Amino acid sequence: MLDLDMGKYAAFVWPAWGISALVLATLAARAVLAARRWRAELKRLETARPVGD
């Protein structure tokens, strides 16, 4: 079974886990949003000028 009891350190461990999860989720969301912006910019640039000009 999973033992999640941190004893006297729980007040430090659980917030650290929470902050870490929040930071990782924020970084992942920012990466996805940036990829969408880059994709939209690429599409805009590709349609702005025909290839070969």
N, CA, C and O atoms as a MOPAC input file, in Angstrom:
PM7 MOZYME 1SCF
protein

 N      0.84800 1    -1.18200 1     0.00000 1
 C      0.00000 1     0.00000 1     0.00000 1
 C      0.88800 1     1.23800 1     0.00000 1
 O      2.02900 1     1.19700 1     0.46000 1
 N      0.37000 1     2.30300 1    -0.50300 1
 C      1.08500 1     3.56900 1    -0.60500 1
 C      1.06100 1     4.29100 1     0.73600 1
 O     -0.01000 1     4.55600 1     1.28100 1
 N      2.23400 1     4.60700 1     1.26500 1
 C      2.33500 1     5.28600 1     2.56300 1
 C      2.59000 1     6.76900 1     2.31600 1
 O      3.69300 1     7.15200 1     1.92800 1
 N      1.57800 1     7.60400 1     2.53900 1
 C      1.68500 1     9.03100 1     2.29000 1
 C      1.85700 1     9.85100 1     3.56800 1
 O      1.80000 1    11.08000 1     3.52400 1
 N      2.06300 1     9.19100 1     4.69300 1
 C      2.23800 1     9.89000 1     5.96000 1
 C      3.66900 1    10.42700 1     6.03400 1
 O      4.63100 1     9.65900 1     6.02700 1
 N      3.79300 1    11.72500 1     6.10400 1
 C      5.10700 1    12.35700 1     6.15100 1
 C      5.50700 1    12.75000 1     7.57000 1
 O      6.58000 1    13.31500 1     7.78200 1
 N      4.65500 1    12.45500 1     8.52600 1
 C      4.97600 1    12.77200 1     9.91800 1
 C      5.11700 1    14.26600 1    10.14100 1
 O      4.32500 1    15.06400 1     9.64100 1
 N      6.13400 1    14.62600 1    10.89500 1
 C      6.31700 1    16.03800 1    11.24300 1
 C      6.78100 1    16.88300 1    10.06100 1
 O      6.78500 1    18.11100 1    10.15000 1
 N      7.16800 1    16.25100 1     8.96000 1
 C      7.63200 1    16.98600 1     7.77900 1
 C      6.52400 1    17.27500 1     6.77400 1
 O      6.76900 1    17.91500 1     5.75100 1
 N      5.31500 1    16.81300 1     7.05000 1
 C      4.20400 1    16.96900 1     6.10800 1
 C      3.93800 1    18.43200 1     5.77400 1
 O      3.58300 1    18.75000 1     4.63900 1
 N      4.10500 1    19.32600 1     6.74500 1
 C      3.85000 1    20.74700 1     6.51700 1
 C      4.82100 1    21.33500 1     5.49000 1
 O      4.53400 1    22.38200 1     4.90900 1
 N      5.94100 1    20.69600 1     5.25900 1
 C      6.91500 1    21.17400 1     4.28100 1
 C      6.86000 1    20.37400 1     2.98100 1
 O      7.02400 1    20.92900 1     1.89500 1
 N      6.62800 1    19.07100 1     3.10000 1
 C      6.66600 1    18.19400 1     1.92700 1
 C      5.46500 1    18.41300 1     1.01100 1
 O      5.64200 1    18.57100 1    -0.19700 1
 N      4.24800 1    18.42600 1     1.55600 1
 C      3.06700 1    18.54600 1     0.71400 1
 C      2.98700 1    19.87700 1    -0.02400 1
 O      2.65000 1    19.88000 1    -1.20900 1
 N      3.27500 1    20.99600 1     0.60800 1
 C      3.29800 1    22.24300 1    -0.17600 1
 C      4.37600 1    22.23200 1    -1.26300 1
 O      4.17100 1    22.78300 1    -2.34500 1
 N      5.51400 1    21.61100 1    -0.98100 1
 C      6.56800 1    21.52800 1    -1.98900 1
 C      6.08600 1    20.71700 1    -3.19100 1
 O      6.33700 1    21.09300 1    -4.33600 1
 N      5.39700 1    19.61100 1    -2.93300 1
 C      4.83400 1    18.81000 1    -4.02800 1
 C      3.81500 1    19.63500 1    -4.80800 1
 O      3.81300 1    19.61600 1    -6.03900 1
 N      2.95700 1    20.35500 1    -4.10400 1
 C      1.93400 1    21.17200 1    -4.75000 1
 C      2.53100 1    22.26900 1    -5.61300 1
 O      2.09100 1    22.48300 1    -6.74200 1
 N      3.52900 1    22.96400 1    -5.08800 1
 C      4.18300 1    24.03000 1    -5.85100 1
 C      4.87500 1    23.44500 1    -7.07400 1
 O      4.80700 1    24.02100 1    -8.16000 1
 N      5.53300 1    22.31700 1    -6.90700 1
 C      6.20700 1    21.66800 1    -8.03400 1
 C      5.21200 1    21.27400 1    -9.11700 1
 O      5.47100 1    21.48300 1   -10.30300 1
 N      4.08500 1    20.71000 1    -8.72500 1
 C      3.05800 1    20.31200 1    -9.69400 1
 C      2.50000 1    21.54000 1   -10.41200 1
 O      2.26400 1    21.49800 1   -11.61900 1
 N      2.29100 1    22.62400 1    -9.68100 1
 C      1.78300 1    23.85700 1   -10.27700 1
 C      2.77800 1    24.42900 1   -11.28600 1
 O      2.38400 1    24.86000 1   -12.37000 1
 N      4.05000 1    24.43500 1   -10.93900 1
 C      5.08100 1    24.95100 1   -11.84400 1
 C      5.16300 1    24.08600 1   -13.10300 1
 O      5.23800 1    24.62000 1   -14.21000 1
 N      5.15100 1    22.77600 1   -12.95200 1
 C      5.21700 1    21.88500 1   -14.11700 1
 C      3.99700 1    22.04800 1   -15.01700 1
 O      4.12900 1    22.05000 1   -16.24100 1
 N      2.81500 1    22.18500 1   -14.42700 1
 C      1.60000 1    22.38200 1   -15.21900 1
 C      1.65400 1    23.71000 1   -15.96100 1
 O      1.24300 1    23.79000 1   -17.11800 1
 N      2.15700 1    24.75000 1   -15.30800 1
 C      2.28600 1    26.05800 1   -15.94900 1
 C      3.26400 1    26.00100 1   -17.11700 1
 O      2.98900 1    26.55100 1   -18.18400 1
 N      4.39200 1    25.34600 1   -16.92500 1
 C      5.36900 1    25.22500 1   -17.99700 1
 C      4.80500 1    24.44600 1   -19.18400 1
 O      5.03700 1    24.81400 1   -20.33600 1
 N      4.07600 1    23.38600 1   -18.91000 1
 C      3.47800 1    22.59600 1   -19.98200 1
 C      2.44100 1    23.42000 1   -20.74300 1
 O      2.39300 1    23.36900 1   -21.97200 1
 N      1.61600 1    24.17300 1   -20.02800 1
 C      0.59900 1    25.00900 1   -20.67000 1
 C      1.24800 1    26.09600 1   -21.52500 1
 O      0.80000 1    26.36300 1   -22.64000 1
 N      2.29400 1    26.71600 1   -21.00800 1
 C      2.99300 1    27.74900 1   -21.78400 1
 C      3.62500 1    27.16800 1   -23.04400 1
 O      3.62400 1    27.81600 1   -24.09000 1
 N      4.16100 1    25.96200 1   -22.95700 1
 C      4.76000 1    25.31600 1   -24.12600 1
 C      3.70000 1    25.02300 1   -25.18700 1
 O      3.94000 1    25.22600 1   -26.37700 1
 N      2.54300 1    24.55400 1   -24.76600 1
 C      1.46000 1    24.26000 1   -25.71000 1
 C      0.98000 1    25.54900 1   -26.37300 1
 O      0.77500 1    25.58200 1   -27.58600 1
 N      0.80300 1    26.60000 1   -25.59300 1
 C      0.35900 1    27.87600 1   -26.15300 1
 C      1.39700 1    28.45600 1   -27.11900 1
 O      1.03900 1    28.99200 1   -28.16800 1
 N      2.65400 1    28.35100 1   -26.77100 1
 C      3.71600 1    28.84800 1   -27.65100 1
 C      3.73400 1    28.05800 1   -28.96000 1
 O      3.90000 1    28.64100 1   -30.03200 1
 N      3.56500 1    26.75600 1   -28.88200 1
 C      3.54300 1    25.92500 1   -30.09200 1
 C      2.37900 1    26.31700 1   -30.98900 1
 O      2.52500 1    26.34700 1   -32.21000 1
 N      1.23500 1    26.61600 1   -30.40700 1
 C      0.08800 1    27.05200 1   -31.19900 1
 C      0.36800 1    28.38400 1   -31.88300 1
 O      0.02600 1    28.57300 1   -33.05100 1
 N      0.99100 1    29.30700 1   -31.15300 1
 C      1.33300 1    30.60300 1   -31.74300 1
 C      2.33200 1    30.43500 1   -32.88100 1
 O      2.18900 1    31.05900 1   -33.93200 1
 N      3.34400 1    29.59200 1   -32.67600 1
 C      4.34900 1    29.35600 1   -33.71500 1
 C      3.71700 1    28.73400 1   -34.95500 1
 O      4.04500 1    29.09900 1   -36.08400 1
 N      2.81100 1    27.79400 1   -34.72900 1
 C      2.13600 1    27.13200 1   -35.85200 1
 C      1.29700 1    28.15100 1   -36.63500 1
 O      1.29500 1    28.14400 1   -37.86600 1
 N      0.58800 1    29.02200 1   -35.91500 1
 C     -0.22300 1    30.04500 1   -36.57300 1
 C      0.66700 1    31.02900 1   -37.33300 1
 O      0.32100 1    31.44000 1   -38.44000 1
 N      1.78800 1    31.40400 1   -36.76200 1
 C      2.71600 1    32.31200 1   -37.43400 1
 C      3.30700 1    31.66400 1   -38.68500 1
 O      3.43700 1    32.31900 1   -39.71900 1
 N      3.66000 1    30.40000 1   -38.59900 1
 C      4.17800 1    29.68800 1   -39.76100 1
 C      3.13900 1    29.63700 1   -40.87100 1
 O      3.45200 1    29.87600 1   -42.03800 1
 N      1.91000 1    29.32700 1   -40.50300 1
 C      0.83800 1    29.28000 1   -41.49700 1
 C      0.64200 1    30.64900 1   -42.13600 1
 O      0.45400 1    30.74500 1   -43.34900 1
 N      0.68500 1    31.70500 1   -41.33500 1
 C      0.53700 1    33.05300 1   -41.85400 1
 C      1.67500 1    33.39400 1   -42.82400 1
 O      1.43800 1    33.96300 1   -43.89000 1
 N      2.88500 1    33.04900 1   -42.45600 1
 C      4.03100 1    33.33300 1   -43.31400 1
 C      4.00000 1    32.52500 1   -44.61300 1
 O      4.38500 1    33.02400 1   -45.67000 1
 N      3.54100 1    31.27500 1   -44.52500 1
 C      3.47600 1    30.42900 1   -45.71800 1
 C      2.41300 1    30.91300 1   -46.69200 1
 O      2.58200 1    30.77000 1   -47.90300 1
 N      1.33600 1    31.47300 1   -46.20000 1
 C      0.26900 1    31.94300 1   -47.07600 1
 C      0.48300 1    33.39100 1   -47.52100 1
 O     -0.18300 1    33.85200 1   -48.44900 1
 N      1.38600 1    34.10400 1   -46.88500 1
 C      1.61100 1    35.50700 1   -47.22700 1
 C      2.34400 1    35.66100 1   -48.55200 1
 O      2.08600 1    36.60900 1   -49.29400 1
 N      3.24200 1    34.75600 1   -48.85400 1
 C      4.03700 1    34.87800 1   -50.07000 1
 C      4.18000 1    33.50600 1   -50.71000 1
 O      4.58800 1    32.55500 1   -50.04300 1
 N      3.85900 1    33.39000 1   -51.95600 1
 C      4.00700 1    32.08500 1   -52.63200 1
 C      5.47100 1    31.64700 1   -52.68000 1
 O      6.37900 1    32.47500 1   -52.74600 1
 N      5.67800 1    30.35100 1   -52.64500 1
 C      7.03400 1    29.79100 1   -52.71300 1
 C      7.58200 1    30.01600 1   -54.11100 1
 O      6.87400 1    29.82800 1   -55.10100 1
 N      8.84900 1    30.41900 1   -54.19200 1
 C      9.49800 1    30.60400 1   -55.47100 1
 C      9.62700 1    32.06200 1   -55.86000 1
 O     10.22000 1    32.36100 1   -56.89600 1
 N      9.10500 1    32.96200 1   -55.08600 1
 C      9.24500 1    34.40500 1   -55.37800 1
 C     10.50200 1    34.96000 1   -54.80800 1
 O     10.77600 1    36.15100 1   -54.95900 1

